């Protein structure tokens, strides 16, 4: 039993190493102010790819067009929609003819393009008239009219990629909603902290910006075009470097999206996301995998050792110390990300998310779908 205790201590030390060396980077990060005046008014193309999103476009596009910014274009990509999405796009083009460009993507029977958003996004990027591109989804709304201004201010001569934060709406008395929002915070905590550590590995397409040159110089999505997910994280994983990547943690530059409202749709979404993670660079898979293995091992052995009363004082002390540190990291992170109403549920949400992710991993391992739908 002492061997198990030593392994438990090893896992605990691994957890603390991640907290001190990586996650603390975000905790102690001070939100930077807007860049120099010369970087504030870059011409920007906002690219929104939509598939059967007529209602969301009607609701959220007006907020996009009302951004406080002197020079921007909205590129609307109709990705094989069968509802009135194209008609809605056309109505906005009629209202804002000089600011709107529509890309209409028909159904493509080629196997590698089946259900693939990357093809539609590529068409939108090629159609954009500006060098600097800002991406969001049809069901997202910016948290302020300064979203475009603040996100684009993070571009410099060296910084060609900007990682932003995409929140989800809060739904009262919903465990699923709390889990979705908590998982979003954990994902952001990791990709922001790793970027600040000099190891950027992913971003979210709900709120991200990069240059057309960066996209073209790296052949766009070509290296992972056959993978039906990862138009955001796999692209970032391939092209991001410590030198070309910036982050934006200004609360006025977040986006807010509609969350999934059924466990089935959320499971489907997370299966797609986790499947993409398997294609990250080996060093990122190693770091992320080691963290989750140590977390599973920490919890499993803590429970076992406490039940068996094996060095229970040491085990309990490490469990409490680890929880207090993790609570502090999450509290500070949720403050930065303006996420409210989650911190009191932290112990439950952490365990539920860990079990949920393990379930998705096993599900993907034994049952891999051939196609992903949005």
C-alpha positions as CSV (number, residue, x, y, z in Angstrom):
1,X,0.0,0.0,0.0
2,X,2.9,2.4,0.6
3,X,3.7,2.1,-3.1
4,X,0.2,3.4,-3.9
5,X,0.8,6.2,-1.5
6,X,4.1,7.2,-3.2
7,X,2.3,7.1,-6.6
8,X,-0.4,9.3,-5.1
9,X,2.2,11.8,-3.9
10,X,3.8,11.8,-7.3
11,X,0.5,12.6,-9.0
12,X,-0.1,15.4,-6.4
13,X,3.3,16.9,-7.2
14,X,2.5,16.8,-10.9
15,X,-0.7,18.7,-10.3
16,X,1.1,21.4,-8.3
17,X,3.8,21.7,-11.0
18,X,1.1,22.4,-13.6
19,X,-0.5,25.0,-11.3
20,X,2.7,26.8,-10.5
21,X,4.5,26.6,-13.8
22,X,1.6,27.0,-16.3
23,X,-1.8,27.9,-14.9
24,X,-0.3,30.7,-12.7
25,X,0.6,32.5,-15.9
26,X,-3.0,33.3,-16.4
27,X,-3.8,34.0,-12.8
28,X,-1.1,36.7,-12.6
29,X,-1.6,38.0,-16.1
30,X,-2.7,41.7,-16.1
31,X,-5.1,42.7,-18.9
32,X,-3.1,44.8,-21.3
33,X,-4.4,48.1,-22.6
34,X,-5.1,48.8,-26.2
35,X,-2.1,48.8,-28.5
36,X,-0.6,51.9,-30.0
37,X,-2.8,54.2,-32.1
38,X,-1.4,52.9,-35.4
39,X,-2.8,49.4,-34.7
40,X,-6.4,50.5,-33.8
41,X,-7.9,51.1,-37.2
42,X,-6.6,48.2,-39.3
43,X,-9.1,47.3,-42.1
44,X,-10.7,44.0,-40.9
45,X,-12.9,41.4,-42.5
46,X,-15.3,39.6,-40.1
47,X,-16.0,36.1,-41.3
48,X,-19.2,34.3,-40.3
49,X,-19.9,30.8,-41.6
50,X,-23.5,29.7,-41.2
51,X,-25.4,26.6,-41.9
52,X,-29.2,26.8,-41.4
53,X,-28.8,29.8,-39.0
54,X,-31.4,32.1,-40.3
55,X,-32.9,33.0,-36.9
56,X,-29.5,33.5,-35.3
57,X,-28.3,35.7,-38.1
58,X,-31.4,37.9,-37.7
59,X,-30.8,38.2,-34.0
60,X,-27.0,38.7,-33.9
61,X,-25.9,40.3,-37.2
62,X,-27.2,43.8,-36.3
63,X,-24.8,43.8,-33.3
64,X,-21.9,42.9,-35.7
65,X,-22.8,45.8,-38.1
66,X,-23.0,48.3,-35.2
67,X,-19.4,47.8,-34.1
68,X,-17.6,51.1,-33.3
69,X,-15.0,50.7,-36.0
70,X,-14.3,52.8,-39.1
71,X,-13.3,50.3,-41.6
72,X,-14.6,46.7,-41.7
73,X,-16.3,44.2,-44.0
74,X,-18.6,41.4,-43.1
75,X,-18.1,38.2,-45.0
76,X,-21.2,35.9,-44.8
77,X,-20.6,32.3,-45.9
78,X,-23.7,30.3,-46.6
79,X,-22.5,26.8,-46.0
80,X,-25.0,24.5,-47.8
81,X,-28.1,25.8,-45.9
82,X,-31.5,24.4,-46.6
83,X,-33.5,27.1,-44.7
84,X,-33.7,30.8,-45.4
85,X,-30.1,31.6,-44.3
86,X,-29.2,32.9,-47.8
87,X,-32.2,35.2,-47.9
88,X,-31.4,36.6,-44.5
89,X,-27.8,37.2,-45.7
90,X,-29.1,38.9,-48.8
91,X,-31.3,41.2,-46.8
92,X,-28.3,42.4,-44.8
93,X,-26.3,42.9,-48.0
94,X,-29.2,45.0,-49.3
95,X,-29.0,47.1,-46.1
96,X,-25.2,47.3,-45.9
97,X,-24.1,46.9,-49.6
98,X,-20.6,48.3,-49.1
99,X,-19.8,46.3,-46.0
100,X,-21.2,42.9,-47.0
101,X,-19.8,40.1,-49.1
102,X,-21.7,36.8,-49.5
103,X,-20.1,33.5,-50.3
104,X,-22.6,30.8,-51.3
105,X,-21.3,27.2,-50.9
106,X,-23.3,24.5,-52.7
107,X,-23.5,20.9,-51.7
108,X,-20.3,19.1,-52.6
109,X,-20.3,15.4,-53.2
110,X,-16.6,14.9,-52.8
111,X,-15.9,12.6,-49.8
112,X,-13.3,14.8,-48.2
113,X,-15.6,17.8,-48.2
114,X,-18.7,16.0,-46.8
115,X,-20.0,18.0,-43.8
116,X,-16.7,19.9,-43.7
117,X,-16.8,23.5,-42.5
118,X,-13.2,24.1,-43.5
119,X,-14.0,24.2,-47.2
120,X,-16.7,26.9,-46.6
121,X,-14.3,28.9,-44.4
122,X,-11.6,28.8,-47.0
123,X,-14.0,30.2,-49.5
124,X,-14.8,33.0,-47.1
125,X,-11.2,33.8,-46.4
126,X,-10.3,33.9,-50.1
127,X,-13.3,36.2,-50.7
128,X,-12.3,38.6,-47.8
129,X,-10.9,41.9,-49.1
130,X,-8.9,42.8,-46.0
131,X,-5.7,41.2,-44.7
132,X,-6.8,41.0,-41.1
133,X,-9.6,38.5,-40.4
134,X,-11.8,38.2,-37.3
135,X,-13.9,35.0,-36.9
136,X,-17.1,34.3,-35.0
137,X,-20.1,32.0,-35.4
138,X,-23.7,32.8,-36.4
139,X,-25.0,32.1,-32.9
140,X,-22.5,34.4,-31.2
141,X,-22.9,38.0,-30.1
142,X,-20.1,40.3,-29.0
143,X,-20.3,41.6,-25.5
144,X,-19.9,45.2,-26.6
145,X,-19.7,47.5,-29.6
146,X,-15.9,47.6,-29.1
147,X,-15.3,43.9,-29.7
148,X,-13.8,44.4,-33.1
149,X,-11.7,47.4,-32.0
150,X,-10.2,45.6,-29.0
151,X,-9.6,42.3,-30.8
152,X,-7.9,43.9,-33.8
153,X,-5.8,46.1,-31.5
154,X,-3.9,42.9,-30.5
155,X,-2.5,42.7,-34.1
156,X,1.1,44.0,-34.4
157,X,3.8,43.6,-37.0
158,X,4.8,40.3,-35.3
159,X,1.5,39.2,-33.8
160,X,-0.6,37.6,-36.6
161,X,-2.9,35.4,-34.5
162,X,-5.2,36.6,-31.7
163,X,-6.9,34.2,-29.3
164,X,-10.1,35.5,-27.7
165,X,-12.7,34.1,-25.3
166,X,-16.1,32.7,-26.3
167,X,-18.6,32.5,-23.4
168,X,-21.9,30.6,-23.2
169,X,-25.2,32.0,-22.0
170,X,-26.2,31.1,-18.5
171,X,-29.4,29.1,-17.9
172,X,-30.7,28.9,-14.4
173,X,-31.2,25.6,-12.6
174,X,-29.4,23.6,-15.3
175,X,-26.6,21.2,-14.4
176,X,-25.8,20.8,-18.1
177,X,-25.4,24.5,-18.5
178,X,-23.1,24.8,-15.5
179,X,-21.1,21.9,-16.9
180,X,-20.8,23.5,-20.3
181,X,-19.7,26.8,-18.9
182,X,-17.3,25.2,-16.5
183,X,-15.8,23.1,-19.3
184,X,-15.4,26.3,-21.4
185,X,-13.6,28.0,-18.5
186,X,-11.2,25.0,-18.1
187,X,-10.5,25.0,-21.8
188,X,-9.8,28.7,-21.8
189,X,-7.7,28.5,-18.7
190,X,-5.5,26.0,-20.5
191,X,-5.1,27.5,-23.9
192,X,-4.6,31.0,-22.5
193,X,-2.1,29.8,-19.9
194,X,-0.2,27.7,-22.4
195,X,0.0,30.7,-24.8
196,X,1.3,32.9,-22.0
197,X,3.9,30.2,-21.2
198,X,5.0,30.3,-24.9
199,X,3.3,27.1,-26.0
200,X,0.1,28.2,-27.8
201,X,-1.8,25.1,-28.9
202,X,-5.5,25.9,-29.6
203,X,-8.1,28.6,-29.8
204,X,-11.9,28.8,-30.4
205,X,-13.5,29.8,-33.7
206,X,-16.2,31.7,-31.8
207,X,-13.7,34.4,-31.1
208,X,-10.4,34.4,-33.0
209,X,-8.4,36.5,-35.4
210,X,-5.5,36.0,-37.8
211,X,-4.1,37.4,-40.9
212,X,-4.8,36.1,-44.4
213,X,-1.0,35.9,-45.0
214,X,-0.7,33.5,-42.0
215,X,-3.5,31.3,-43.5
216,X,-2.1,31.3,-47.0
217,X,1.6,30.8,-46.0
218,X,0.6,27.6,-44.1
219,X,-1.7,26.3,-46.9
220,X,-4.8,27.0,-44.8
221,X,-6.5,23.8,-43.5
222,X,-4.9,21.6,-46.1
223,X,-2.9,19.4,-43.7
224,X,-6.0,18.4,-41.8
225,X,-8.7,18.9,-44.4
226,X,-9.8,15.3,-44.1
227,X,-10.5,15.8,-40.4
228,X,-14.1,17.1,-40.2
229,X,-13.4,19.1,-37.1
230,X,-10.6,21.4,-36.0
231,X,-11.0,24.4,-38.2
232,X,-10.0,26.5,-35.2
233,X,-7.9,24.4,-32.8
234,X,-6.0,22.3,-35.4
235,X,-5.2,25.4,-37.4
236,X,-3.9,27.2,-34.3
237,X,-2.0,24.0,-33.2
238,X,-0.2,24.0,-36.6
239,X,0.7,27.6,-37.1
240,X,0.8,29.3,-33.6
241,X,4.2,30.2,-32.2
242,X,5.3,32.3,-29.1
243,X,6.3,35.0,-31.5
244,X,3.2,35.3,-33.7
245,X,0.4,34.7,-31.0
246,X,-1.4,37.2,-28.8
247,X,-4.3,36.8,-26.4
248,X,-7.2,39.1,-25.6
249,X,-8.8,39.0,-22.1
250,X,-10.7,42.3,-22.3
251,X,-14.3,41.6,-21.1
252,X,-15.6,43.9,-23.8
253,X,-14.0,41.7,-26.4
254,X,-15.7,38.4,-25.5
255,X,-18.4,36.7,-27.4
256,X,-21.5,35.0,-26.0
257,X,-23.0,31.9,-27.7
258,X,-26.1,29.9,-27.3
259,X,-25.2,26.7,-25.3
260,X,-26.5,23.2,-26.0
261,X,-29.6,22.4,-24.2
262,X,-29.6,18.6,-24.4
263,X,-27.0,16.1,-23.1
264,X,-27.2,14.3,-26.5
265,X,-26.2,17.4,-28.5
266,X,-23.5,18.3,-26.0
267,X,-22.0,14.8,-26.1
268,X,-22.0,15.0,-29.9
269,X,-20.2,18.3,-29.8
270,X,-17.6,17.2,-27.3
271,X,-16.9,14.0,-29.2
272,X,-16.0,16.1,-32.2
273,X,-13.8,18.4,-30.2
274,X,-12.0,15.6,-28.4
275,X,-11.4,13.7,-31.7
276,X,-9.6,16.8,-33.0
277,X,-7.3,16.9,-29.9
278,X,-5.9,13.5,-31.0
279,X,-4.2,15.3,-33.9
280,X,-2.4,18.0,-31.9
281,X,1.4,18.1,-31.9
282,X,2.9,15.3,-29.8
283,X,4.3,17.7,-27.2
284,X,0.8,19.2,-26.6
285,X,-0.8,15.8,-26.4
286,X,1.9,14.7,-23.9
287,X,1.4,17.8,-21.7
288,X,-2.4,17.7,-21.8
289,X,-2.5,13.9,-21.4
290,X,-0.1,13.9,-18.5
291,X,-2.2,16.5,-16.7
292,X,-5.5,14.5,-17.1
293,X,-3.8,11.2,-16.2
294,X,-2.4,12.8,-13.0
295,X,-5.8,14.2,-12.2
296,X,-7.6,10.9,-12.6
297,X,-4.8,9.1,-10.6
298,X,-4.9,11.7,-7.9
299,X,-8.7,11.3,-7.3
300,X,-8.7,7.5,-7.7
301,X,-5.8,6.9,-5.3
302,X,-7.0,9.5,-2.8
303,X,-10.4,7.8,-2.5
304,X,-8.7,4.3,-2.2
305,X,-6.1,5.4,0.3
306,X,-8.6,7.2,2.5
307,X,-10.9,4.2,2.5
308,X,-8.0,1.9,3.5
309,X,-6.7,4.5,6.1
310,X,-3.3,4.3,4.5
311,X,-1.3,7.4,5.6
312,X,-4.6,9.1,5.7
313,X,-3.3,12.3,7.3
314,X,-0.8,12.9,4.5
315,X,-3.4,12.0,1.8
316,X,-6.0,14.3,3.4
317,X,-3.6,17.2,3.7
318,X,-2.6,16.9,0.0
319,X,-6.2,16.7,-1.0
320,X,-7.1,19.8,0.9
321,X,-4.0,21.7,-0.3
322,X,-4.6,20.8,-3.9
323,X,-8.3,21.8,-3.7
324,X,-7.5,25.2,-2.1
325,X,-4.9,25.9,-4.8
326,X,-7.3,24.8,-7.6
327,X,-10.1,26.8,-6.0
328,X,-7.9,29.9,-6.0
329,X,-6.9,29.4,-9.7
330,X,-10.5,28.9,-10.8
331,X,-11.7,31.9,-8.7
332,X,-9.2,34.2,-10.3
333,X,-9.8,32.8,-13.8
334,X,-13.5,33.1,-13.5
335,X,-13.1,36.8,-12.5
336,X,-10.9,37.4,-15.6
337,X,-13.4,35.7,-17.8
338,X,-16.4,37.3,-16.2
339,X,-18.0,33.9,-15.4
340,X,-20.4,34.1,-12.5
341,X,-22.3,31.5,-10.5
342,X,-19.9,28.6,-11.0
343,X,-17.3,28.8,-8.2
344,X,-19.6,27.3,-5.5
345,X,-20.2,24.2,-7.6
346,X,-16.5,23.7,-8.3
347,X,-16.0,20.3,-6.5
348,X,-19.1,18.8,-8.2
349,X,-18.3,20.2,-11.6
350,X,-14.7,19.1,-11.6
351,X,-15.6,15.5,-10.8
352,X,-18.5,15.4,-13.2
353,X,-16.4,16.9,-16.0
354,X,-13.6,14.4,-15.4
355,X,-16.0,11.5,-15.6
356,X,-17.7,13.0,-18.6
357,X,-14.4,13.5,-20.5
358,X,-13.4,9.9,-19.7
359,X,-16.8,8.7,-21.1
360,X,-16.3,10.6,-24.3
361,X,-12.8,9.3,-24.7
362,X,-13.9,5.7,-24.3
363,X,-16.9,6.3,-26.7
364,X,-14.6,7.7,-29.4
365,X,-12.2,4.9,-28.9
366,X,-14.8,2.2,-29.7
367,X,-17.3,4.0,-31.8
368,X,-16.0,6.5,-34.3
369,X,-18.6,8.2,-36.4
370,X,-17.9,8.6,-40.1
371,X,-19.3,12.1,-40.3
372,X,-19.8,15.1,-38.1
373,X,-22.7,17.5,-38.4
374,X,-22.6,21.0,-37.0
